[in-house]
């Protein structure tokens, strides 16, 4: 069971990292859209920023809950 717990912990950390990277990328696109006055880039940036936040929430809450189901 220790292997399963460490695997879930690693999966959670990887998911949080991917979500944070997506959020940072979205923030960069959003700022680029504001800098160039480009509504398309602003829209894409805010979508990526929100999606990154959603992935982080999944990594923080859903993955540990799924681990509790299987133990």
GUBATOR-808819 format. One record per residue: x, y, z of N, C-alpha, C, CB in turn; residue in one letter. Coordinates in steps of 0.1 Angstrom, whole numbers, always signed. Atoms other than C-alpha are relative to their C-alpha. Glycine has a CB too. Example, Ala and Ser with C-alpha at 12.3 -4.5 7.8 and 13.67 -1.06 7.14 Angstrom:
GUBATOR-808819
<r n_px="+9" n_py="-12" n_pz="+0" ca_px="+123" ca_py="-45" ca_pz="+78" c_px="+9" c_py="+12" c_pz="+0" cb_px="-10" cb_py="+0" cb_pz="+12" aa="A"/>
<r n_px="-9" n_py="-11" n_pz="+0" ca_px="+137" ca_py="-11" ca_pz="+71" c_px="-8" c_py="+11" c_pz="+8" cb_px="+4" cb_py="+5" cb_pz="-14" aa="S"/>
END
This chain:
GUBATOR-808819
<r n_px="+8" n_py="-12" n_pz="+0" ca_px="+0" ca_py="+0" ca_pz="+0" c_px="+9" c_py="+13" c_pz="+0" cb_px="-9" cb_py="+0" cb_pz="+12" aa="X"/>
<r n_px="-8" n_py="-12" n_pz="+0" ca_px="+29" ca_py="+24" ca_pz="+5" c_px="+4" c_py="+4" c_pz="-14" cb_px="+13" cb_py="-3" cb_pz="+8" aa="X"/>
<r n_px="-3" n_py="-3" n_pz="+14" ca_px="+37" ca_py="+21" ca_pz="-32" c_px="-12" c_py="+8" c_pz="-6" cb_px="+3" cb_py="-12" cb_pz="-8" aa="X"/>
<r n_px="+12" n_py="-7" n_pz="+5" ca_px="+1" ca_py="+31" ca_pz="-40" c_px="-1" c_py="+14" c_pz="+5" cb_px="-13" cb_py="-8" cb_pz="+4" aa="X"/>
<r n_px="+1" n_py="-13" n_pz="-6" ca_px="+2" ca_py="+60" ca_pz="-16" c_px="+10" c_py="+10" c_pz="-7" cb_px="+2" cb_py="+0" cb_pz="+15" aa="X"/>
<r n_px="-10" n_py="-8" n_pz="+6" ca_px="+34" ca_py="+73" ca_pz="-31" c_px="-3" c_py="+3" c_pz="-14" cb_px="+14" cb_py="-6" cb_pz="+1" aa="X"/>
<r n_px="+4" n_py="-2" n_pz="+14" ca_px="+21" ca_py="+69" ca_pz="-66" c_px="-11" c_py="+11" c_pz="-1" cb_px="-5" cb_py="-13" cb_pz="-7" aa="X"/>
<r n_px="+10" n_py="-10" n_pz="+0" ca_px="-10" ca_py="+89" ca_pz="-58" c_px="+5" c_py="+14" c_pz="+3" cb_px="-11" cb_py="-4" cb_pz="+10" aa="X"/>
<r n_px="-6" n_py="-13" n_pz="-3" ca_px="+11" ca_py="+116" ca_pz="-42" c_px="+8" c_py="+6" c_pz="-12" cb_px="+10" cb_py="-2" cb_pz="+12" aa="X"/>
<r n_px="-7" n_py="-5" n_pz="+12" ca_px="+33" ca_py="+118" ca_pz="-73" c_px="-9" c_py="+5" c_pz="-11" cb_px="+10" cb_py="-11" cb_pz="-5" aa="X"/>
<r n_px="+10" n_py="-4" n_pz="+10" ca_px="+3" ca_py="+119" ca_pz="-96" c_px="-6" c_py="+13" c_pz="+4" cb_px="-10" cb_py="-11" cb_pz="-1" aa="X"/>
<r n_px="+6" n_py="-13" n_pz="-5" ca_px="-12" ca_py="+147" ca_pz="-75" c_px="+10" c_py="+12" c_pz="-3" cb_px="-4" cb_py="-1" cb_pz="+14" aa="X"/>
<r n_px="-10" n_py="-10" n_pz="+2" ca_px="+20" ca_py="+167" ca_pz="-77" c_px="+2" c_py="+3" c_pz="-14" cb_px="+14" cb_py="-4" cb_pz="+7" aa="X"/>
<r n_px="-2" n_py="-2" n_pz="+14" ca_px="+24" ca_py="+162" ca_pz="-114" c_px="-12" c_py="+8" c_pz="-6" cb_px="+2" cb_py="-13" cb_pz="-8" aa="X"/>
<r n_px="+12" n_py="-7" n_pz="+5" ca_px="-12" ca_py="+173" ca_pz="-120" c_px="+0" c_py="+15" c_pz="+4" cb_px="-13" cb_py="-7" cb_pz="+6" aa="X"/>
<r n_px="-1" n_py="-14" n_pz="-4" ca_px="-7" ca_py="+204" ca_pz="-99" c_px="+10" c_py="+8" c_pz="-8" cb_px="+3" cb_py="+0" cb_pz="+15" aa="X"/>
<r n_px="-11" n_py="-6" n_pz="+8" ca_px="+25" ca_py="+212" ca_pz="-118" c_px="-5" c_py="+4" c_pz="-14" cb_px="+12" cb_py="-8" cb_pz="+0" aa="X"/>
<r n_px="+5" n_py="-3" n_pz="+14" ca_px="+8" ca_py="+209" ca_pz="-152" c_px="-11" c_py="+11" c_pz="+1" cb_px="-6" cb_py="-13" cb_pz="-5" aa="X"/>
<r n_px="+10" n_py="-10" n_pz="-1" ca_px="-21" ca_py="+230" ca_pz="-140" c_px="+6" c_py="+14" c_pz="+2" cb_px="-10" cb_py="-3" cb_pz="+11" aa="X"/>
<r n_px="-7" n_py="-13" n_pz="-2" ca_px="+2" ca_py="+257" ca_pz="-127" c_px="+7" c_py="+5" c_pz="-12" cb_px="+10" cb_py="-2" cb_pz="+12" aa="X"/>
<r n_px="-7" n_py="-4" n_pz="+12" ca_px="+22" ca_py="+257" ca_pz="-159" c_px="-10" c_py="+6" c_pz="-10" cb_px="+8" cb_py="-12" cb_pz="-6" aa="X"/>
<r n_px="+10" n_py="-5" n_pz="+9" ca_px="-10" ca_py="+261" ca_pz="-179" c_px="-5" c_py="+13" c_pz="+4" cb_px="-12" cb_py="-10" cb_pz="+0" aa="X"/>
<r n_px="+4" n_py="-13" n_pz="-6" ca_px="-21" ca_py="+289" ca_pz="-156" c_px="+10" c_py="+11" c_pz="-3" cb_px="-3" cb_py="-1" cb_pz="+14" aa="X"/>
<r n_px="-10" n_py="-10" n_pz="+3" ca_px="+12" ca_py="+307" ca_pz="-161" c_px="+0" c_py="+4" c_pz="-15" cb_px="+14" cb_py="-5" cb_pz="+4" aa="X"/>
<r n_px="+1" n_py="-3" n_pz="+14" ca_px="+10" ca_py="+303" ca_pz="-198" c_px="-12" c_py="+8" c_pz="-4" cb_px="+0" cb_py="-14" cb_pz="-8" aa="X"/>
<r n_px="+12" n_py="-8" n_pz="+2" ca_px="-25" ca_py="+316" ca_pz="-198" c_px="+2" c_py="+15" c_pz="+4" cb_px="-12" cb_py="-6" cb_pz="+7" aa="X"/>
<r n_px="-3" n_py="-13" n_pz="-4" ca_px="-13" ca_py="+346" ca_pz="-178" c_px="+8" c_py="+8" c_pz="-10" cb_px="+6" cb_py="+0" cb_pz="+14" aa="X"/>
<r n_px="-9" n_py="-6" n_pz="+10" ca_px="+14" ca_py="+353" ca_pz="-203" c_px="-8" c_py="+4" c_pz="-13" cb_px="+12" cb_py="-9" cb_pz="-4" aa="X"/>
<r n_px="+9" n_py="-3" n_pz="+12" ca_px="-11" ca_py="+351" ca_pz="-232" c_px="-9" c_py="+11" c_pz="+3" cb_px="-8" cb_py="-12" cb_pz="-4" aa="X"/>
<r n_px="+9" n_py="-11" n_pz="-4" ca_px="-35" ca_py="+374" ca_pz="-213" c_px="+7" c_py="+13" c_pz="+0" cb_px="-6" cb_py="-3" cb_pz="+13" aa="X"/>
<r n_px="-8" n_py="-12" n_pz="-1" ca_px="-8" ca_py="+400" ca_pz="-207" c_px="+4" c_py="+4" c_pz="-15" cb_px="+12" cb_py="-1" cb_pz="+9" aa="X"/>
<r n_px="-4" n_py="-3" n_pz="+14" ca_px="+3" ca_py="+397" ca_pz="-244" c_px="-12" c_py="+6" c_pz="-7" cb_px="+5" cb_py="-12" cb_pz="-7" aa="X"/>
<r n_px="+12" n_py="-6" n_pz="+7" ca_px="-33" ca_py="+403" ca_pz="-255" c_px="-3" c_py="+14" c_pz="+4" cb_px="-11" cb_py="-9" cb_pz="+4" aa="X"/>
<r n_px="+2" n_py="-14" n_pz="-4" ca_px="-36" ca_py="+434" ca_pz="-234" c_px="+11" c_py="+9" c_pz="-5" cb_px="+0" cb_py="+1" cb_pz="+16" aa="X"/>
<r n_px="-11" n_py="-9" n_pz="+5" ca_px="-2" ca_py="+447" ca_pz="-246" c_px="-2" c_py="+3" c_pz="-15" cb_px="+13" cb_py="-7" cb_pz="+2" aa="X"/>
<r n_px="+2" n_py="-2" n_pz="+15" ca_px="-11" ca_py="+442" ca_pz="-283" c_px="-14" c_py="+4" c_pz="-3" cb_px="+4" cb_py="-12" cb_pz="-7" aa="X"/>
<r n_px="+14" n_py="-3" n_pz="+2" ca_px="-48" ca_py="+451" ca_pz="-278" c_px="-6" c_py="-10" c_pz="-10" cb_px="-2" cb_py="+14" cb_pz="-5" aa="X"/>
<r n_px="+5" n_py="+11" n_pz="+9" ca_px="-57" ca_py="+417" ca_pz="-293" c_px="-11" c_py="-8" c_pz="+8" cb_px="+12" cb_py="-9" cb_pz="-4" aa="X"/>
<r n_px="+11" n_py="+7" n_pz="-8" ca_px="-91" ca_py="+404" ca_pz="-281" c_px="+1" c_py="-15" c_pz="-1" cb_px="-13" cb_py="+4" cb_pz="-5" aa="X"/>
<r n_px="-2" n_py="+14" n_pz="+1" ca_px="-83" ca_py="+369" ca_pz="-294" c_px="+10" c_py="-6" c_pz="+10" cb_px="+4" cb_py="-4" cb_pz="-14" aa="X"/>
<r n_px="-10" n_py="+5" n_pz="-10" ca_px="-52" ca_py="+365" ca_pz="-273" c_px="-5" c_py="+2" c_pz="+14" cb_px="+13" cb_py="+8" cb_pz="-2" aa="X"/>
<r n_px="+5" n_py="-2" n_pz="-13" ca_px="-70" ca_py="+380" ca_pz="-243" c_px="-10" c_py="-12" c_pz="+4" cb_px="-8" cb_py="+13" cb_pz="+1" aa="X"/>
<r n_px="+10" n_py="+11" n_pz="-2" ca_px="-98" ca_py="+354" ca_pz="-247" c_px="+7" c_py="-13" c_pz="+3" cb_px="-9" cb_py="-1" cb_pz="-11" aa="X"/>
<r n_px="-8" n_py="+13" n_pz="-1" ca_px="-73" ca_py="+325" ca_pz="-251" c_px="+7" c_py="+0" c_pz="+13" cb_px="+9" cb_py="-2" cb_pz="-11" aa="X"/>
<r n_px="-7" n_py="-1" n_pz="-13" ca_px="-53" ca_py="+337" ca_pz="-221" c_px="-9" c_py="-2" c_pz="+12" cb_px="+7" cb_py="+13" cb_pz="+1" aa="X"/>
<r n_px="+9" n_py="+2" n_pz="-12" ca_px="-83" ca_py="+339" ca_pz="-197" c_px="-5" c_py="-14" c_pz="+0" cb_px="-11" cb_py="+10" cb_pz="-1" aa="X"/>
<r n_px="+5" n_py="+14" n_pz="+1" ca_px="-95" ca_py="+305" ca_pz="-209" c_px="+11" c_py="-10" c_pz="+6" cb_px="-4" cb_py="-5" cb_pz="-14" aa="X"/>
<r n_px="-11" n_py="+9" n_pz="-5" ca_px="-60" ca_py="+289" ca_pz="-202" c_px="+2" c_py="+3" c_pz="+14" cb_px="+12" cb_py="+3" cb_pz="-8" aa="X"/>
<r n_px="-2" n_py="-3" n_pz="-14" ca_px="-57" ca_py="+307" ca_pz="-169" c_px="-11" c_py="-7" c_pz="+9" cb_px="-1" cb_py="+15" cb_pz="+2" aa="X"/>
<r n_px="+11" n_py="+6" n_pz="-8" ca_px="-91" ca_py="+294" ca_pz="-157" c_px="+2" c_py="-16" c_pz="-1" cb_px="-14" cb_py="+4" cb_pz="-5" aa="X"/>
<r n_px="-2" n_py="+14" n_pz="+1" ca_px="-84" ca_py="+259" ca_pz="-171" c_px="+12" c_py="-5" c_pz="+9" cb_px="+3" cb_py="-4" cb_pz="-15" aa="X"/>
<r n_px="-11" n_py="+4" n_pz="-9" ca_px="-50" ca_py="+258" ca_pz="-152" c_px="-5" c_py="+0" c_pz="+14" cb_px="+11" cb_py="+10" cb_pz="-2" aa="X"/>
<r n_px="+5" n_py="+0" n_pz="-14" ca_px="-68" ca_py="+267" ca_pz="-120" c_px="-9" c_py="-12" c_pz="+2" cb_px="-8" cb_py="+13" cb_pz="+2" aa="X"/>
<r n_px="+8" n_py="+12" n_pz="-2" ca_px="-93" ca_py="+239" ca_pz="-126" c_px="+8" c_py="-13" c_pz="+1" cb_px="-9" cb_py="-1" cb_pz="-12" aa="X"/>
<r n_px="-9" n_py="+12" n_pz="-1" ca_px="-65" ca_py="+214" ca_pz="-132" c_px="+7" c_py="-1" c_pz="+14" cb_px="+10" cb_py="+0" cb_pz="-11" aa="X"/>
<r n_px="-6" n_py="+0" n_pz="-13" ca_px="-48" ca_py="+225" ca_pz="-100" c_px="-10" c_py="-5" c_pz="+11" cb_px="+5" cb_py="+14" cb_pz="+4" aa="X"/>
<r n_px="+10" n_py="+5" n_pz="-10" ca_px="-81" ca_py="+220" ca_pz="-80" c_px="-2" c_py="-15" c_pz="-1" cb_px="-13" cb_py="+8" cb_pz="-3" aa="X"/>
<r n_px="+1" n_py="+15" n_pz="+1" ca_px="-84" ca_py="+185" ca_pz="-95" c_px="+11" c_py="-7" c_pz="+7" cb_px="-1" cb_py="-3" cb_pz="-15" aa="X"/>
<r n_px="-11" n_py="+6" n_pz="-6" ca_px="-49" ca_py="+178" ca_pz="-84" c_px="+0" c_py="+0" c_pz="+15" cb_px="+13" cb_py="+6" cb_pz="-5" aa="X"/>
<r n_px="+1" n_py="-2" n_pz="-14" ca_px="-56" ca_py="+191" ca_pz="-49" c_px="-11" c_py="-8" c_pz="+7" cb_px="-1" cb_py="+14" cb_pz="+3" aa="X"/>
<r n_px="+12" n_py="+6" n_pz="-6" ca_px="-90" ca_py="+175" ca_pz="-43" c_px="-4" c_py="-13" c_pz="-5" cb_px="-11" cb_py="+9" cb_pz="+0" aa="X"/>
<r n_px="+6" n_py="+12" n_pz="+6" ca_px="-101" ca_py="+149" ca_pz="-67" c_px="+9" c_py="-12" c_pz="+1" cb_px="-4" cb_py="+2" cb_pz="-14" aa="X"/>
<r n_px="-9" n_py="+12" n_pz="+0" ca_px="-70" ca_py="+127" ca_pz="-69" c_px="+2" c_py="-6" c_pz="+14" cb_px="+14" cb_py="+5" cb_pz="-6" aa="X"/>
<r n_px="-1" n_py="+6" n_pz="-14" ca_px="-66" ca_py="+123" ca_pz="-31" c_px="-13" c_py="-7" c_pz="+3" cb_px="+3" cb_py="+10" cb_pz="+10" aa="X"/>
<r n_px="+12" n_py="+7" n_pz="-3" ca_px="-103" ca_py="+114" ca_pz="-29" c_px="-1" c_py="-13" c_pz="-8" cb_px="-12" cb_py="+9" cb_pz="-4" aa="X"/>
<r n_px="-1" n_py="+13" n_pz="+7" ca_px="-99" ca_py="+88" ca_pz="-56" c_px="+9" c_py="-10" c_pz="+6" cb_px="+4" cb_py="+2" cb_pz="-15" aa="X"/>
<r n_px="-9" n_py="+9" n_pz="-8" ca_px="-70" ca_py="+74" ca_pz="-36" c_px="-7" c_py="-7" c_pz="+12" cb_px="+12" cb_py="+7" cb_pz="+4" aa="X"/>
<r n_px="+7" n_py="+5" n_pz="-12" ca_px="-93" ca_py="+70" ca_pz="-6" c_px="-11" c_py="-11" c_pz="-4" cb_px="-7" cb_py="+11" cb_pz="+7" aa="X"/>
<r n_px="+9" n_py="+10" n_pz="+5" ca_px="-118" ca_py="+50" ca_pz="-27" c_px="+6" c_py="-13" c_pz="-1" cb_px="-6" cb_py="+5" cb_pz="-13" aa="X"/>
<r n_px="-6" n_py="+12" n_pz="+3" ca_px="-93" ca_py="+24" ca_pz="-36" c_px="+8" c_py="-6" c_pz="+12" cb_px="+10" cb_py="+1" cb_pz="-11" aa="X"/>
<r n_px="-7" n_py="+6" n_pz="-12" ca_px="-78" ca_py="+19" ca_pz="-1" c_px="-10" c_py="-6" c_pz="+10" cb_px="+8" cb_py="+11" cb_pz="+7" aa="X"/>
END
